[in-house]
Amino acid sequence: MARTFRSFAWGLVAGVVLVAGLALYVRYRNVLWPVAIKGITDNPRAYDGKIVLIQGRVEQPIAIGSYGGYTVQDDTGSILVITKAGTPERGSAVRVRGMVKQAFAIGNAKLLVLVEKRS
C-alpha cells in the first residue's frame, strides 16, 4: 500500500512540474526565443503591447529627435525599432527585446514599431 502511494505521489509531482514547465514556456517563449517579424506584422493585434525578442540585420538607422531608430530585417520581413540608446550600424546583426506598439492602422496600412527595452 505504501509503495502504491509513493508511486502516486511521484507521479503527481511529475505532472505538476510538467504543467508548470509548459505554462512557463507558453508565457515566456516570445521573450526567450526570437519571433519571426512576419508573425508580428501579419498579426499585430496578437503582439500589440507584448514584449518580444527579434533578430536580424540593421537596414536603415535613422535619428528621431532624442531617440534613435532603425529597421531590422529578418528572412520574413522588417520592423522599425525605436530606442533611447545609440543606433547600430547598417548591416550589423542584432537581437532586440522590446514592446510591440501599433502606432496606427488605416485600412490595410499599418505602422508597427518595436520599442526597445534595455535590461
Sequence and secondary structure as in RCSB ss.txt:
>XXXX:A:sequence
MARTFRSFAWGLVAGVVLVAGLALYVRYRNVLWPVAIKGITDNPRAYDGKIVLIQGRVEQPIAIGSYGGYTVQDD
TGSILVITKAGTPERGSAVRVRGMVKQAFAIGNAKLLVLVEKRS
>XXXX:A:secstr
 HHHHHHHHHHHHHHHHHHHHHHHHHHHHHHHS   HHHHHH HHHHTT EEEEEEEEEEEEEETTEEEEEEE S
S EEEEEESS    TT EEEEEEEEEEEEEETTEEEEEEEE   
